[in-house]
Amino acid sequence: MQEAKSKLSEVLRYAREDGPQVVGRRRPCIVIAKEEWDATTRVSEPFTRWLVKHAPRGIDFELPERTGPEDRGAPFPESNK
């Protein structure tokens, strides 16, 4: 048990100091430092803000007229009748 703990500590130290470590051959896993994980999974800005910022400019188009709820059919017609 002590040897396993020692080896795991060594893998974790390498992950922090040298970068990602591959563990296993048939079904490998990768061990990375938490700081690196946080940096790669952090969302830099909300998706909606990104969408507005990257929307094409200078395109003219008309939105169709909206119809009132009374003009719409049922979104889920009942088929069990």
N, C-alpha and C positions, 0 to 999 in steps of 0.2 A: 504494500500500500504506500509506503514511504517513497519507493522508487517511482511509482505512478505520479504521486504529487510532485516530485522533483522534476520529472519529465514535463508535466503539464506547466509547471512554473517556468521552465525553460522555453517552451513553445510560446507562452504568453509574453515573456520578456522579448523574444525575437519579434513577435508581432508588434510590440510597442516600438522597438528600436530599429528593426530592419524592414518592416512592412508586412503585408499579408503572408500567412504561413498555410501551406496546403497540408492537410492531415488525412491520411488514408490513400489507398490506391484504387480499389475497386469502386467505391462510392465516396470520392474525396469530399472533404469539407474545407472551408477556408476560415482561418481565425484572423481577425483584424482588431486593431486597437479601437476602443470605444470612440475616441476622438475622431478617428478616420471614418468610422461608421456614421457618426453624427454629421460630419461634414458632407458625406455623400448622400445622406437621406434627408437633409434639411431642405425645406421648401423655401426658396428665396423670396417668392411673392405669391399671393393667391392667384389661382388660375384665371379668375375673372379679370383681375387687373392686367395680367399678361395678355389676355385675349384683346382687351381694349387697346392696350399699347401697341400690339402687333396687327391690328385690323388694317386692311387696305384702305388707303385714303384716295379721295378724288373719284370715287365710283358713284355715279348717279343711278339710283333705282327707286322705284315707288313701292311702298308697302301696300298690300291689298287692303281693301276696306274690311273693317271688322264687322262681323255680324253679331247681333245680340244673342244671348243664350237661348231665346225662344226660336231662333232660326237654326239652331244646331240640333242634329239628331242625337239620340242617346249614345254615349261613348261605348257602352257595353250592352248591346241589345240582348234581351233575355231570349235564349233559345230553348228554354225548358217549357214553354207554353204549349 
